[in-house]
Amino acid sequence: MREITPLYRDELARQSTLGDQNGRTACIEQGGTITELPAEQRQIWAETMPNIAKEWAQAADANGLPGTEVLTTYMTKMREANQPIARHWDQE
């Protein structure tokens, strides 16, 4: 597990990036437009949407899975890495 975990993490990141790139390309090729929202608008959007992360965590908990633990760990790691966080989903 210790040997394969970094490989899995790296491949998952690679596939996610590739999926994003492919999705953007397909959108544009099919006539779509990609618009980047200003930071202020992204913040408003994050603050006004339901706490879907906590809903997911609670549903996982109800199924005997560590949803709240996963969410809290993820958010803690994001804070420790000084990543930009629009909303502290785990602390609401």
N, C-alpha and C positions, 0 to 999 in steps of 0.2 A: 504494500500500500504506500509506503513512504517513497518508494522509487517511482511508482507510476503516477502518484498524485500531481507532481509538478508537470509531467507530460500531459496529463488530462487537462489541467488548468490552462496550459499554454495552447493546446489544441482547441479548447472551448473558446478562448479569447480570439484565436485566429478565425474560427468558424463564425463567431459573432460579428467580427469586423467584416469578413467576407460577405456575410448575409446583409449587413447594413449597406455595403457598397453595391451589391447586386440589386437590392431593393430600390435604392436611390436611382440607379441606372435604369431599371425597368420603369420606374415612375416617370422619369423624364422622357424615355423612349415612347411611352404611351400618352404623352401630352400633358403630364402632370407638372406641377410647379412646386418646388421645395422652397419654403420661406423660413428663414431663421427668425425667431421672435427675439426682441430685445430682452435683456436680463430682467428688466422691470416687469414685462409682460409674463415671462416664464415664472417669476416669483408669484405674481397674482394668480396665475393658473394653478400653481402648486398649492397655494393657500386656500383656494376655493373648491378644489376637488375633494371628494370623500377620501378618508384615510384607507385606501385600498390595500396598502401594505399591512396595516394592522388587521384588517378584515381577513386577508390571506392567512396571516399568522394565527388568528383565532380559529379559523376553519381547520388549519393543520393541527392545532392543539386538540380540537374536538375529535380529530381522527387519530389521536394518540401519537402524533408527530411533533417534533420540537419547533413548531413555527415561531413562537415568541422568542425562543432562544436563538434561532437562526436570524431573525430580524434584528434583535438586539446586538448580536455579535457583528452582523454586517454593518449596522449603523455605527457601532463603536469603532470598528476598523476604519470606516470612512472618516470619522472625526479624528482618530489618531493619525491618519495620513494627511490631515489637513485638506481633504477633498471638499469641493464646494457642495453644500447641502442646502437645498431650497426649503426643506422641511424635515424636522426630526420626527419621522413617522413613529419611531419606537417610544417616544417620550410623551405622546398624547394620550 
